[in-house]
Amino acid sequence: MKIDKLLTFFGKEFKGKELNEFFRKDNFNVIKEIKNYMKTDLYEGAESVVYASNEENGYSLVFEDELDYLNIEDGNYGESGNYYLSCIHFYSQGKDGFNVYKDKLINGIKMINRREEIRTLMKKPYKSHNFLDEDIWGNINGFRVFVNYNKGQNTPDMISIMKENSSLPQL
């Protein structure tokens, strides 16, 4: 997948035609996956986020309910059925049952890059959380990038990208 195109879908509703056509090229049906997620034990009814996971291709999409995404004060989660793309998680091989995400991400980083390679490619200053073994970059072209590392292996376990102004809690 082309990361530049993928990033244009942040803030788009999960039922949107262009978003779904893009993911269909990856043999991934977002609407079907959201509906399937809502039928699982993980879904506890009206929630502030829903997930569409593509384990085969190594990523998971997080869609935020419009109440939070649009800062609407009145209403109930899930009431409108509108959820907007607010975060994408990219996985290493075997993490949570996912295959490795193989394509390039923001600034050309890949899941196979070592910590120092990622820091060089990302260029901007970052925050490092040793306890979590995570690096965080803010405002990379309007996005926050979180890189969680495999303990003792110095390669990413998971890379998450979200809009800089997302209302989702920081990881």
C-alpha positions as CSV (number, residue, x, y, z in Angstrom):
1,M,0.0,0.0,0.0
2,K,1.1,3.5,-0.7
3,I,1.5,5.3,2.6
4,D,0.9,8.7,1.2
5,K,-2.5,7.7,-0.1
6,L,-3.3,5.7,3.1
7,L,-2.7,8.8,5.2
8,T,-5.3,10.8,3.2
9,F,-8.0,8.5,4.7
10,F,-7.5,9.8,8.2
11,G,-10.8,11.4,9.3
12,K,-12.8,9.6,6.7
13,E,-15.9,7.6,7.6
14,F,-15.5,3.8,7.5
15,K,-18.4,3.5,5.0
16,G,-16.8,5.9,2.5
17,K,-16.5,4.7,-1.1
18,E,-13.0,5.8,-1.8
19,L,-11.6,4.4,1.4
20,N,-13.3,1.0,0.8
21,E,-12.1,0.9,-2.9
22,F,-8.5,1.6,-1.7
23,F,-8.6,-1.3,0.8
24,R,-10.4,-3.6,-1.6
25,K,-7.2,-3.5,-3.7
26,D,-5.5,-5.2,-0.7
27,N,-8.3,-7.8,-0.6
28,F,-9.7,-6.2,2.6
29,N,-13.3,-5.3,3.1
30,V,-13.4,-2.7,5.8
31,I,-17.2,-2.6,6.2
32,K,-17.4,-6.4,6.6
33,E,-14.5,-6.4,9.1
34,I,-16.2,-3.6,11.2
35,K,-19.5,-5.5,11.2
36,N,-17.6,-8.8,12.1
37,Y,-15.8,-7.0,15.0
38,M,-19.2,-5.7,16.3
39,K,-20.3,-9.4,16.6
40,T,-17.3,-10.5,18.7
41,D,-16.9,-10.7,22.4
42,L,-14.4,-7.8,22.2
43,Y,-17.2,-5.5,21.2
44,E,-19.2,-4.6,24.3
45,G,-22.0,-2.6,22.6
46,A,-21.8,1.0,21.8
47,E,-18.1,1.9,22.0
48,S,-16.0,4.9,21.3
49,V,-13.8,3.0,18.8
50,V,-14.2,0.0,16.5
51,Y,-11.4,-2.0,14.7
52,A,-10.9,-3.5,11.3
53,S,-7.9,-5.8,11.4
54,N,-6.1,-7.3,8.4
55,E,-3.9,-9.9,10.1
56,E,-2.7,-11.3,6.7
57,N,-1.2,-8.0,5.6
58,G,-0.1,-6.8,9.1
59,Y,-2.3,-3.8,10.0
60,S,-5.3,-2.8,12.0
61,L,-7.5,0.3,11.4
62,V,-9.0,2.2,14.4
63,F,-12.2,4.1,13.8
64,E,-13.3,6.6,16.4
65,D,-17.0,7.3,17.1
66,E,-18.2,10.7,15.8
67,L,-19.0,11.9,19.3
68,D,-15.3,11.9,20.2
69,Y,-13.9,12.5,16.7
70,L,-16.1,15.6,16.1
71,N,-16.2,16.6,19.8
72,I,-20.0,16.3,20.0
73,E,-21.1,16.6,23.6
74,D,-24.6,15.1,23.4
75,G,-25.4,11.6,22.3
76,N,-24.5,8.0,22.9
77,Y,-21.6,6.0,21.4
78,G,-22.6,4.0,18.4
79,E,-25.9,5.8,18.0
80,S,-25.2,7.3,14.6
81,G,-23.1,4.4,13.3
82,N,-20.5,6.9,12.1
83,Y,-16.9,6.0,12.9
84,Y,-13.9,7.9,11.5
85,L,-10.3,6.6,10.8
86,S,-8.1,8.0,13.6
87,C,-5.2,5.5,14.0
88,I,-3.5,2.7,12.2
89,H,-1.4,0.0,13.8
90,F,1.3,-1.8,11.8
91,Y,2.6,-5.1,13.2
92,S,5.8,-7.2,13.2
93,Q,5.6,-10.9,12.4
94,G,3.6,-12.9,15.0
95,K,2.6,-9.8,17.1
96,D,-1.0,-10.5,18.2
97,G,-1.4,-13.1,15.5
98,F,-0.5,-10.7,12.6
99,N,1.8,-11.2,9.7
100,V,4.5,-8.5,9.3
101,Y,3.5,-5.3,7.5
102,K,5.9,-5.2,4.5
103,D,5.6,-1.8,2.9
104,K,7.2,1.5,3.8
105,L,5.7,3.8,6.3
106,I,6.1,7.5,7.0
107,N,9.6,8.8,6.2
108,G,10.4,5.4,4.6
109,I,10.6,3.4,7.8
110,K,9.9,-0.3,7.7
111,M,9.1,-2.9,10.3
112,I,12.5,-4.5,9.6
113,N,14.5,-1.4,10.4
114,R,16.6,-1.3,13.6
115,R,16.0,1.5,16.2
116,E,18.9,3.7,15.0
117,E,17.8,3.4,11.4
118,I,14.3,4.5,12.3
119,R,15.6,7.4,14.4
120,T,17.8,8.5,11.4
121,L,14.9,8.2,8.9
122,M,12.5,10.1,11.1
123,K,15.0,13.0,11.5
124,K,13.0,15.1,14.0
125,P,13.5,15.0,17.7
126,Y,11.6,12.2,19.5
127,K,10.6,11.3,23.0
128,S,11.9,8.0,24.3
129,H,10.2,6.0,27.0
130,N,12.6,3.3,28.2
131,F,10.0,1.7,30.5
132,L,7.7,1.1,27.5
133,D,10.6,0.6,25.1
134,E,9.0,3.1,22.7
135,D,9.9,6.2,20.7
136,I,7.3,8.9,19.9
137,W,7.5,11.6,17.2
138,G,5.0,14.4,17.1
139,N,4.0,16.5,14.1
140,I,5.5,14.5,11.3
141,N,3.4,16.0,8.5
142,G,0.5,16.4,10.9
143,F,0.8,12.9,12.4
144,R,2.1,11.3,15.6
145,V,4.2,8.2,15.2
146,F,4.7,5.6,18.0
147,V,7.3,2.9,17.6
148,N,7.1,0.1,20.2
149,Y,10.3,-2.1,20.0
150,N,10.7,-5.8,20.6
151,K,12.4,-6.3,23.9
152,G,16.0,-7.0,23.4
153,Q,15.8,-7.2,19.6
154,N,15.9,-3.4,18.7
155,T,13.3,-3.8,15.9
156,P,9.7,-2.6,15.9
157,D,7.1,-4.7,17.5
158,M,4.3,-2.3,16.4
159,I,4.2,1.1,14.7
160,S,1.2,3.3,15.2
161,I,0.3,6.4,13.3
162,M,-2.5,8.9,14.3
163,K,-3.4,12.4,13.5
164,E,-1.5,15.0,15.6
165,N,-4.9,16.4,16.8
166,S,-6.5,13.0,17.5
167,S,-8.7,12.8,20.6
168,L,-7.5,9.2,21.2
169,P,-5.4,8.8,24.3
170,Q,-1.6,8.6,23.6
171,L,-0.3,5.1,23.7
